[in-house]
Amino acid sequence: MSCYNIVDTHTHLGDPVFDEDRGEVIEKARTVGLSAIVVVSETLAEAERNLELAANYPILRPAAGLYPTHLDLMQAEKMTAFIRREHKRLVAIGEVGIDYWAVKEESGRERQRQIFLQFVDLSIELDLPLNVHSRSAGRHVITMLIERGARKVQLHAFDGKAASALPGVEAGYFFSIPPSIVRSPQKQKLVRRLPISSLLVETDSPVLGPTPGERNEPSNALVSIDAIAEIKNLEKEEVREALYDNTRRLFGDSMC
């Protein structure tokens, strides 16, 4: 077993699909070497639930965010108020971002950008990392983040071209790789092109697992690690060390 801790930087363990066996899923993750699991939210109710779960399972690290298909400014304001109130208990703002695959109308996309920039500003204000969703909008999101002055950024399951990610690398942003890399040529190209110093691992449990249609779990973070090691022709121990160092650089001591 490696002496370097493994951190799953993006999960939805509050999802009801885990209600029957959440404890077992977490114990399995701990057994294979995970020391921390970040739990993101899509709604205010989920953010509140994440704090409760983290109180019951110390391995969990709660985040709070509003999924980008929620275009209600009032919801965004309530989430902002929640994050300000609870920021000392949170490790990140997320997941938040832009989704041009789900939102096609320009009016909706403009509302997405408005809400997203509120969370970017909040991240800067509170010095909390941003956990960013950018489906079909990666290049645009990175440009927005850089122009706004965002500093601590994780691009979750980035689906853009590697060339579009490079400005984010130069800005010091991180890109988290899910287990679906084993069946995604796009993710494989991304890992091949980006430096190991810019990578993290995530599972996005219960989705983006190595096998389509099967429930994903945090223990599958090892699948991501193995794939990164193979693509970059590095020893698994070296990859684990680099990934943990990257995780600490983004999140600080909250991942100890």
C-alpha positions in Angstrom: 0.0 0.0 0.0 1.3 3.4 -0.9 2.2 5.9 1.8 0.7 8.6 -0.4 -3.0 9.3 0.3 -5.6 9.1 -2.5 -8.3 11.7 -2.6 -11.4 11.5 -4.7 -11.9 15.2 -5.5 -15.5 15.0 -6.9 -18.4 12.7 -5.9 -22.1 12.8 -5.3 -22.2 10.4 -2.4 -25.3 12.2 -1.1 -27.2 10.8 -4.0 -30.1 8.5 -2.9 -28.6 5.6 -4.9 -26.1 5.3 -2.0 -28.7 5.4 0.8 -28.8 1.6 1.2 -25.0 1.0 1.5 -23.2 4.4 1.9 -21.3 3.2 4.9 -20.0 0.1 3.0 -19.1 2.1 0.0 -17.0 4.5 2.1 -15.4 1.7 4.0 -14.4 0.0 0.7 -12.8 3.3 -0.4 -10.9 3.6 2.8 -9.7 0.0 2.5 -8.1 0.6 -0.9 -6.3 3.7 0.2 -8.5 6.7 0.0 -8.0 9.3 2.8 -10.6 11.9 1.7 -13.6 12.1 -0.5 -15.0 15.4 -1.7 -18.8 15.5 -1.9 -20.2 18.2 -4.2 -23.8 19.5 -4.4 -26.2 20.5 -7.2 -28.8 22.2 -4.9 -29.1 23.9 -1.6 -30.8 20.8 -0.1 -27.8 18.7 -1.2 -25.3 21.2 0.2 -27.0 21.0 3.6 -27.1 17.2 3.3 -23.3 17.1 2.6 -22.6 18.9 5.9 -24.7 16.2 7.7 -22.9 13.4 5.9 -19.5 14.8 6.7 -20.4 15.0 10.4 -21.3 11.3 10.3 -18.4 10.2 8.0 -15.1 12.0 8.8 -13.5 10.9 5.5 -16.0 13.1 3.6 -15.1 16.7 2.7 -18.2 18.8 1.9 -18.6 21.3 -0.9 -21.6 23.4 -1.9 -22.6 24.5 -5.3 -25.5 25.0 -7.7 -25.6 22.8 -10.9 -25.4 25.0 -14.0 -28.8 24.0 -15.3 -30.4 25.8 -12.3 -31.0 29.2 -13.8 -32.9 30.8 -11.0 -31.1 33.9 -9.6 -32.9 33.5 -6.2 -31.5 30.0 -5.9 -28.1 31.3 -6.7 -28.4 34.0 -4.0 -29.5 31.5 -1.4 -26.6 29.3 -2.3 -24.2 32.2 -2.0 -25.6 33.1 1.4 -25.2 29.5 2.5 -21.6 29.3 1.4 -20.7 32.6 3.1 -22.3 31.3 6.3 -20.8 27.8 6.2 -17.5 28.5 4.4 -15.3 27.4 7.3 -16.9 23.9 7.1 -16.6 23.7 3.3 -13.5 22.6 1.2 -14.8 24.0 -2.1 -17.5 25.8 -4.0 -19.0 23.2 -6.4 -20.2 22.0 -8.5 -20.8 25.2 -10.4 -20.1 26.2 -14.0 -21.4 26.3 -17.6 -23.2 23.6 -19.6 -23.8 24.5 -23.2 -24.8 20.9 -24.0 -27.9 21.2 -21.7 -28.6 24.9 -22.2 -28.9 25.8 -25.9 -30.7 29.2 -25.8 -28.5 32.2 -25.6 -30.8 33.8 -22.9 -30.2 30.7 -20.7 -26.5 30.7 -21.4 -26.3 34.4 -20.5 -28.0 33.6 -17.2 -25.6 30.7 -16.6 -22.6 33.0 -17.1 -24.1 35.6 -14.8 -24.6 33.0 -12.0 -21.2 31.3 -12.6 -19.3 34.6 -12.3 -21.0 35.2 -9.0 -19.5 32.0 -7.7 -16.1 32.8 -9.2 -16.2 36.1 -7.3 -17.2 34.3 -4.1 -14.4 31.9 -4.5 -11.9 34.7 -4.7 -13.5 36.5 -1.8 -13.5 33.4 0.5 -10.3 31.9 -0.9 -12.2 28.6 -1.6 -11.4 26.4 -4.5 -13.9 26.2 -7.4 -15.1 22.8 -8.6 -16.1 23.6 -12.1 -18.5 21.9 -14.6 -17.8 22.9 -18.2 -19.6 20.4 -20.5 -19.4 21.5 -24.1 -18.0 24.9 -22.9 -14.5 24.2 -21.7 -12.7 26.8 -23.7 -15.2 29.5 -22.8 -15.1 28.6 -19.1 -11.3 28.8 -18.9 -11.3 32.1 -20.6 -13.9 33.4 -18.2 -12.0 32.1 -15.2 -8.7 33.7 -16.3 -10.3 37.0 -17.2 -12.1 37.1 -13.8 -8.9 36.4 -11.9 -9.9 33.0 -10.5 -6.9 31.4 -8.7 -8.0 28.0 -7.2 -9.7 26.0 -9.9 -10.6 22.4 -10.5 -12.0 21.6 -14.0 -14.1 18.5 -13.3 -14.3 15.8 -16.1 -13.2 18.3 -18.7 -14.6 17.3 -22.0 -12.8 19.8 -24.3 -9.8 19.4 -26.5 -6.4 19.3 -24.8 -5.4 22.5 -26.7 -8.3 24.2 -25.0 -7.1 23.1 -21.6 -3.6 24.5 -22.0 -4.4 28.1 -21.0 -5.9 26.7 -17.8 -2.6 24.7 -17.2 -0.7 28.0 -17.6 -3.0 29.7 -15.1 -2.3 27.0 -12.5 -5.7 25.2 -12.8 -6.2 21.5 -12.2 -8.0 18.9 -14.3 -9.6 15.9 -12.5 -9.8 12.6 -14.3 -12.7 10.1 -13.8 -12.5 6.3 -14.2 -14.4 6.7 -17.6 -10.9 7.5 -19.0 -10.6 3.8 -19.8 -13.3 4.2 -22.4 -12.8 7.8 -23.4 -10.3 8.7 -26.1 -10.8 12.3 -25.3 -9.8 11.9 -21.7 -6.8 9.8 -22.8 -5.6 12.5 -25.1 -6.1 15.1 -22.3 -3.9 13.1 -19.9 -1.3 12.5 -22.6 -1.0 16.2 -23.3 -1.3 17.8 -19.8 1.5 17.7 -17.3 1.1 15.4 -14.3 1.4 18.5 -12.1 -2.0 19.6 -13.4 -3.9 16.4 -12.8 -6.2 15.2 -10.0 -8.5 12.1 -9.7 -12.2 12.0 -9.3 -14.9 9.5 -9.7 -18.1 11.6 -10.1 -19.8 8.7 -8.4 -22.4 7.4 -9.1 -21.7 8.2 -12.8 -18.6 8.2 -15.1 -17.4 4.8 -14.0 -15.2 2.4 -16.0 -18.2 0.3 -17.1 -21.2 2.1 -18.8 -24.4 1.7 -16.8 -22.8 0.5 -13.6 -22.9 2.6 -10.4 -19.5 4.2 -9.9 -17.9 4.4 -6.5 -14.9 6.3 -4.9 -12.8 3.1 -4.8 -12.7 3.4 -8.6 -10.3 6.3 -8.2 -7.6 3.6 -8.5 -8.8 3.0 -12.1 -8.0 6.6 -12.9 -4.6 6.4 -11.2 -3.7 3.2 -13.1 -4.8 4.8 -16.4 -2.8 7.9 -15.8 0.3 5.8 -15.0 -0.1 3.7 -18.1 -0.6 6.7 -20.4 2.3 8.7 -19.0 4.5 5.6 -18.6 5.1 6.3 -14.9 5.1 4.1 -11.9 1.9 4.1 -10.0 3.6 5.2 -6.8 5.0 8.2 -8.6 1.6 9.1 -9.9 0.0 8.8 -6.5 2.7 11.0 -5.0 2.2 13.7 -7.7 -1.6 13.6 -7.5 -1.6 13.9 -3.7 0.8 16.8 -3.9 -1.5 18.5 -6.5 -4.5 17.9 -4.3 -2.7 19.5 -1.3 -1.7 22.5 -3.5 -5.4 23.1 -4.4 -7.2 22.3 -1.2 -4.5 22.8 1.5 -4.4 20.9 4.8 -8.1 20.0 4.6 -7.0 16.9 2.7 -4.6 15.7 5.3 
